[in-house]
Amino acid sequence: MLSFKVTAESGKARAGVLETPRGKVETPAFMPVATQGAVKALTHEELEGMGFGLIMANTYHLSLRPGIEAIGRLGGLHKFISWPGLIATDSGGFQVFSLAKLREVTENGVAFRSHLDGSLHEFTPEGVVAMQETFGSDLAMCLDVCPPAGAPPAEVERAVVRTTEWARRSVAARQKLPGGLFGIVQGGVDEVLRRRSAGEITGLGFEGYAIGGLSVGEEKEATLRTLALTAGLLPREAPRYLMGVGEPGDVIEAVAAGIDLFDCVFPTRVARNGLALTRQGRLVVRNAPAAGEDGPLDPGCSCLACRRYGRAYLRHLIHAREIAGMRLLTLHNLAFMRDMMEDARSAIRAGGFEAFRRERSAAWRAGPPDAEKG
């Protein structure tokens, strides 16, 4: 089973320890996204070397390829991908609901056609829990309904009703999860529906709680307002996970609101497109100014890319579409996220998170002077 302990607080921000039978992780923590069982462009050894002990994989993609039965025959997801640390798995609900023209939602679940070959599949709350039990997931998510930004109020309310019903069925279906099952709070940016969803989901007694339905296209101000509201409605003694948010400024604000866990493809996706995350803000490596700079991406970073290579060379690799350039920027961006979370934990323990928040948020949102040139 999963256990969680808050070890320090600074304002609403908190540091803690999340522990499962397989191991533990200090929070707040960022989970690199290993959608298909691998973080794009990196090896597991590199992730371990950077100190990551928890990654996020995706049930939708793994269920289609290589398939649940194949992973089960090979001893579960940890053994299949040779990952010794913790694995969180999304329910796949977000991916299914993004297939608007390929799926049909019913009371029972979601029927959809694979984006790979058009084959017909069905996800039910019970089936999704069973899939994650076959994986041996340390942190597992319930199947939920994630409405798009700007959905009509009636559609958002239906999503809340169905998410709660599916959460009840997920709790009843659980048999052998080694870690914890997370309930997901929905409700769009509607305060009344968020309060309703949080009350219903927390009443079911999950080991952890996730905030879904944000960062799906709504305005940033609405995101942060809804995030702060929802985080305050979740139990103090349980881990809180903000789904799909990884832009550094937003992560800092979410930590300030009391969030413990994050996952997002943002740091690795932008790396492959030539954007580096730095303590000074965004650095668009592919842009013209970097061509004449031989310094590191971030003087305060100790990753391989910053220890050995200059901006001009990395820019050359990105423009030449060399795999090495994508790998090095990916290493750097994940090292940045690791360091940012370590610094956040230290600031919380020292009781100075608000000063840390002001400094980092201002630097990130401003960006370096040359960030948008070229």
N, C-alpha and C positions, 0 to 999 in steps of 0.2 A: 504494500500500500504506500501511498504518498503521504509525506509529512512536510509541514512548512512552519518555519519559525521566524518571526520578525526579530532581528537582533539590534537594530538601531533605527531611529527616526530623526528627520530634520524637516520640520513643517509636516507636510503630508507625504513627502518622499520617505521611502523606507528601504533599508538593506535587510536581507534575510538569507536563509538557507533552505533550499528545496531538496528533499531527500527521497529517494526511491530505493527499493531493494538492490538496484543495479549500481547506484551511486548517487552523488549529490552535486549541486551547483549553487554557487552564490548568486544572489539577485540584488539589484536588477541585472538582467542578463539578456543579451541578444543571441538569437538562434539563427545561425546561417541556414539558408534554405537549400535543402538537398532534395528537390522535387522528385527526381527519379532514383533517389538513393545516392546521389553524388552532388556536391556543390560544383557548379559549372567552372571548369578550368583548373580545379584544384584536386589534390589527392587527400585521402583521409589523414595520411601522415603529416601533411602540411597543416591541416586543421588542428590535429592534436598538438603539433609543435607550437601553434599559436595559443594553445590553452583552451580551445573550445571543447567542452564536454557534453554539449547538448545541441543537436541539430533537428531541423524540421523537414519531414518527408511528407509526401502527398498520397493519400489513399486513392483518389481518382486515377491518377496517372499510373501508380503501381498496380492497381487492379486490372488495368487494361494491358499493361506490359511491365513485367513478364507474367502477371496474373497472381491471384491470391493463392491458388493451389500450388503453383511452382515455388513460391516463397515459403509456404508451409512445409512442403516436402523437404526443403533445404534447411529447415530448422528455425525459421523465423527471420525477421528482417535484419536483426543485428548480425546474425551469422551469415546471411546471404550477402550483405554488403561489407562484412568484416569491420564493423564499427563497434569498438569496445565501450563507448560512452552511452549517454542517454539519447533516446529518439522520441521526439514528439511527432504525432501524425495528425494532419488536418483530416476532417471527415470527407473532404472532396466536395462538400456542398457548394462552395464558392465557384469551383470550376464547372460543376454541373449547371448551376443557375446562370452562368455566363453563356451557356449554350442555348440561348433563347429559342432558336429555330429548330433545335435538335432534341428538346426535352418537353415532357408533360408532367405537371405536378398533380398528384392526387392525395387523398387523405392517407393513403398507405405509404407513399414515398414519391420518388422521382424516377420516371422512365426516360431514358435518353439514348441517343445514338452516339457511338464512339466517334470522336473527331479523327481517329486514325483510319478506320475502315467502314464506318457506318453501321457496325453491328449493334444490336439492341441490348441494353442492359437496364437493370433497375437497382436503385439504392433505396433501402428502407432503413429506418432507425436501428432496427435489430440487426440487419445485415451489415451495416457500417460498424457497429460495435464488434460483431463477430470477426470482420476483416481485421480490425485493429488488434483483437485478441490473437488472431493467427500471426500477425506481425510480431506480437510481444511488445507493443508500444508502451513506453514508460509514461507518456502523457498522451491521452486520447481525447478526441473531440466528438461531441454529439453531432448528428446530422441536423442542420438548421436551415432556415429559409432566409436568404440574404437579398432583400429587395434593392434595386438600383437607386442611385441618388435621383431625387426628383420624382420618385414613384408617388402616385396618388395616396392620400391618407388611408383610404380603404384598403389598398394593397399592402401598405406597411402594417396596418392592424392585422390583416389576415396572416402576414408573415409572423407576427408576434404570437398569435393564437396557435398556429401550426408548429412553430419552434418550441413552444411550451409542451404541446402534446407529444411531439417527437422526443423531447427531452425526458418526459415521463416514461415513454416506451424504452428509451435507451437505458435508463436506470434499471428498469425491470429486466432488460435483456442481459445485463452484465453478468458474466460468470467467472472469468479468469484473467482479467486485466492485471498485470503485475504492478502497475503504478497507479495513476489517478485518472479519473474520467472528469472532463471539464464540461460544464454547461455553458451555453453561449447566450448572451443577452443581445437582443435585437431592439428595433424600434426607430430606426432611422435617426433623424435629428429632432424628433418630437419628444418633448420632455415628459408628457403624460404617458406615452407609450413606453419610453425608456424606464420610467419608474414602475410601470406595470410589469414589464418583462423582467426587470431585475428582481422584483418581489416574487414573481412566480418561479423563476429559475433558482434563486437562492433558497427558496422553500423546499427544493427537492434534495438538498444535502449533498451536492457534489464536492469532490476533493479540491477542485479549482474552478475558476470562473473566467470566461473569455468575453471580451467586448468585440462583437462583430458588427458589420454593417457600416463601418466608418472607413475613410480613405477609399471610397468607391465612386468619387466624383463630386462630392459635396464641397461647399466652400470651406476654406481652412478655418475661418472663425467659428463656423457652426461645428466643425469637427472638434476643435479644442473645447468649446463650451459643452458639447454633449459628452465628451470624454471625461471632463472634470465632474460633471453631474453623475455619470454612471459609475465611475470609480468610487465615489463616495457612498454608493448604495450597496457595494459589495462587502462581504464579511472581512474583517481585519485579519482573521486567523487563516485565511485561505489565499493561495497565490492568485494574482490577477494578471491576465494575459491580454494584451492589445494586439489583435490580429492584423497582419498586413501593413504595419507602419514601421518604416525604417529610415526615413529622412531624418538626419541628426537633430535638426531643430525641433521637429515634432517629438522625437524620442525623449529629448530633454524635458519638454513640457509635460509629456506623459509620465515620466519619472516623478516630476514635481507633483503630479496629481495622485501618485500612489500606485503606479503600475509596476509590475515586477518582471514581466517577460514580454519579449518582442520577437517578431520574425518579419522578414520582408526580403524580396529580391532586389530592392533598390541598390544597396551597396555593390552587389556583384554585377547587376545589369548595367549600371552607369559606368562601371569600370571597363566593361568590354566596349563601351562607346567612347572611352577617352576622358572620363570625368573622375578626378581624384578628390577624395574627402580629406580636408586638412584642418588643423587647428585654427587656421586663418579663414576658413570657409571653403567654398567651391574653387577648384582649380581645373579649368578646361584644358587638359594637356594637349589636345589636338589643335588648339588655337595657335595663332602666329607667334605671340610673345614667347611661348615656351621654346621655340626654335633656337633662341639665342641664350638660353639659360642652362648652366651646367650644374646648378645646385639640386638638392633632393626635392622630392615632392613636398615633404614636410620636415623641416629641420628637427622637430621634436619627436619624429617617428624612428623606431629602430628596426623596421621591417627590412627584408632583403632588398626591395626596390629602392628604399631610401638610403640604405647603407652603401650600396654599390653603384647605383645608376643615376644619371642626371636627367633632368626634365627634357633636354633636347633629344637625348637618345630614346627616351620613352615615347616622346612625340613621334619620332621617326618610326618606331615599331608600330604604333597605332595607325599611322598613315599608311604604312606598308601592309597593314592587316596581318602582321606577324602574331602567331599564337603566343609567343613569349611576352609581347606587350600586354595582351589581354590578361595573361596569367599574373604578371607582375603588378598590374594595377588592381587586380582582384585581391591578391595577397595584401596589398597596401590598404585597400578600403576595409577589408575585414579586420586588419590589425588596428585601423583607426577606430572601428566600432568596438573592438575588444578594449582598447585603451580608454575610450570614452566611458564605457560602462565601469571599468575599474576605477577611473577618476571619480565617477558619480558615487560609487560605493564608498570611496574614501571620504568624499565631501560629506556624505550623509553621516558616516561614523564620527566625523569631526564636528558635526553640528553646523556645517557651513554650506549646505547645499544651495541656499538661495543666492549666495555670492557666485558660486560655480555656475548656476543657471544663468544669471545675468551676463557673466563673462562669455560663456560658450554660445549662448543664444545670439548675442549681439554679433560675435565674430562670424558665426555660421550664416546668419541671415544677411549680413552685409556682403560677405564674400571678399576675396582679394581684389585689389583695384583692376587687375587685368582679366578678371574671371569671364567677362562677356565680350571681350574683344577678339578680333581676328576673323 
